[in-house]
Amino acid sequence: MNSNMNIPKSDFFGNQSNQNNGEGKAIVINGRRMQYQGNGVQGKDLVRICRAGHGRRPVIRQGIETTTIDPNRYYTESELTDKKGRPVYINSMPDRSKGGIRYGEPRQYLSKMVITDQVHHLAANCFKQGVEFDEYNADWLVIPRYRLPEIWNHMETPLLIVFPTDYPQIPPVGFYMQKDLGISPNGHFYESAYHNASLEPIEQGWNWYCAFVKPGSWRPAPIRQVEDWRHGDNLWTYFTLISEVLSNQGE
């Protein structure tokens, strides 16, 4: 691994607050807003409409928490909106598993442009308080004030993503948070990194959270020009995965 990634130290960023928005009654499935009648929707109908294929599963994102949809459950209206009445988002996610990765090597120009565009798009829509990003080689992204689900004993934490040299063809392997979060309520939080995740952040004082994607289930769009990333798995997909794993107690 190239040793010139210049991963920032985990204690570089301070802790501050975050916020949510509000919206009307509906659900958003695969980016499409859909109305429903009655007091809720059967889980099996959400699964069917979401059309999750092999190696993927349908998830429901309510505010900052994400969980896998249970086809045997009935989801009530209160479960289909967040605390401010905004509709939940439903889409399919790749199953988590390990994968081989290269880090810190010279990045292709199109990979750098795709990562930069995804980071700017995510920051403008989800992290308006600001992000820290490796503008030189697009090797890493830090969210200084990532809001944690209620099952954690902290409101927020700096959160680091390390981009593989072959991103977007290969997704990140896990992510990194500050050590002083203590014991994770759902495990998977380590002082070392496994499954070919980058070890450099560990040397800079980060802990690694195990969240990886099964081979073959990550489906980025074929990239011919920068905007093509919007048609497949991307950084938005991975942050939905992060929300899911941090929300699941005891998994």
N, C-alpha and C positions, 0 to 999 in steps of 0.2 A: 504494500500500500504506500502511495506517495505520502510523505510526511509534511507536505506544505499546504494542508487544507485550512490551517489557521482557525480551527473550531474555537468559538468564544468560550470563556470560562462560565460555569453554571451560575456563579454569583454576580455576574456582570449587570444583571437587570434587576430593578426593584419590583415590588408587588403593588398593584393598584387595583381598581375595580373595573367591572365590565357591565354590559347592558344588553337588553333584548328589545324587540319591537312587537307590534301587535297587528293583527289582520283578521279577516272575517271567517265565517264558517265554511269549510270545504276541506278537501284533502288534495295533496299534490303528489301524483304518481308519475315517476320517471320524468319529472319536470313539467307535467301537464296538470293544470288545475281541473279537478273534477268535483261535481256536486253529488251529494247522496241524500236519500230520503230516509225518514224514520229516525230512530234514536241511536243508530250506530251501523256498523258493517261487520259481517262475518270475516274472520281471519282468512278462511279459505278463499273468499272472494278477493281479498287484498292480494293474496299470493297469486291467484290466477291472473289478475289484471296486471300485476307487476312483471309477470313473465320471467321469473328468475330461472335461468337454464342450468346446465351441468356445471358444478364447481362454484355456484353462486347461491346466495340465499336472500330472501326479501327482508328488509329491515324497515323499522318505523322510527323517524327522528322527531322527537317532541321537545322543542326548545334545544337544550344542550345535551340531552340524553338520547341515546340510540339503542334499540333492542331488536332482536330477531322476532319476526312476526310468527305467532303460533296459529296455525291453520284451524285448530280446534277451539279457539277462543272467539268470543263476541266482543268487539271493540266498541265501547260506548262513545257517545259524542264527546264526553269530557276527556277521553283518551285520544281523541282525534283532533284536539286543539291544545295549544300550550297554555300557560298561565294567563296570557293576555289575549286569548281567543284567536290566535293565529293558527292556520291549518298545519297539520303535521305533514312531513315529507316522507314519502315511501319510495324506495328504489331497491335494486338488487346490489349486493355486495359480494366481492370475491371472498371465498373461504380463506381463513388465515393458515399459512404454512410457511416453511422455510424456502430459501432460494439462494443460488450462488450470485456473488456480487463482486464488482471491482469498485474501488473508491480512490478519489484524488488524482486520477490520471487525466491527461489532457482530454477535455470534453469537446465533442463535435459542436460546431457552430449552431446547428439546428437544435440540438439538445439544450444548449444554453439559452437560446431564444425562447424555446417552449417553456422551460422552467421559469424564466424571468416573466413571461407573459402570465403563466399560471399563478405565480406569487403575487404579481400586481393585481390580478383579478380577485384572488382570494382576500388580499389585504383590503381592497376597496370595498368589498362586500361583507366581510366577516370580522376583520381586525382593524377597524378604523383608528384605533388607538396607536397603531404603528407596529411595524415588524422590523427585525434586523435580518439582512440578506447579504449573502456573498455575491456582490455584483461582479467580481473579477472572473470567477470560474463557475458560479452557480452550484457550489458544493453543499451549501447548508442554508437553512432558514430557521430563525428563532422567533417564536411568538413570546414576547416578554411577559404578557399578562393573559395566559390561557386560562379561561374559567373552568374550574373543575366541577363535576357533578356533586350533588349533596352528600353522597356516601363517603366522600373524602373529608378529612378534618381540616383541610385548607380550602380557601375560596378559589385560589388561583396559583399558577406557577409559571415560570419560564419553561417553554417546551421547544425542543430542538428536533428538526428533521435533517437527516443527512441524505443527500441525493446520490444514488449510484452513478458511476460513470456512464452506464448504459440506460439511464432513465431518459424517456418514459417507457422504454421497452421492459425494463425491470423496475418494480416498485421499491420503495424504501423497506428495510428490514427493521421493524420496530421503530421506536422513537425514544427520546431522552428527556428526563425531567430532573429538577434539582434534588439533591440528596436529602435535604432537611424535611422532605415530605414524610419521612419515616416509613413505617410499614404500610404497604398498599392494602386497602380493604378487599381486594380481589386477587392478591398475589401478582405474579408476573413482573415484578419490579426488582431489578438486580443491580449489584455493584460491579458486574461484569457484563459483557455482551456475548451472545451465542448466535448460532445459525448464520454465520458469515456476516453478522452486523459489524459496523465499523467500531473499532476499539479506541480510536483517537478521542472521542468525547469522554470516555471513561478516564483517560489520562488528564483531562481538563476539568474533572470534578463533577461530571454528570453521572446519573444512574440510567440504566437502560430498561425500557418497558418492552416486554416481548409481545409483539403484534406483527405477524408476518403473513404473507399471502401464499396460498398453495400454488405450486407450479401449474400453469395453464389456465388459472382462473382470473388472472389479471389481464384485462383486455383493452389496452390502449388503441386508439385509432391509428391507422397508417398515417404517418406524418410526411406530407409533401410540402406544406407551408405551415407557418406557425399556428394559425387558427384551427387547424385540423384536430388539435388535442381535445376540443370541445365535444367531439363525437365518440369518445371512448373513456375508459378509466383514466383518471388524472388526479391532481392534488386535492380537488374537492372530494373525490372518492376516498382518498386515503384519510382525510380529516374526518369524514363520516365514520370510517373504521375506527379511528382514534376515539371519537365520541362514544362509539358502541362499547369498546373494550374497557374504557374508563367508567362506564355506567353500570356494567354487569357485576354485581356483588357476588363473590364466591365462585365465579366461573373458572 
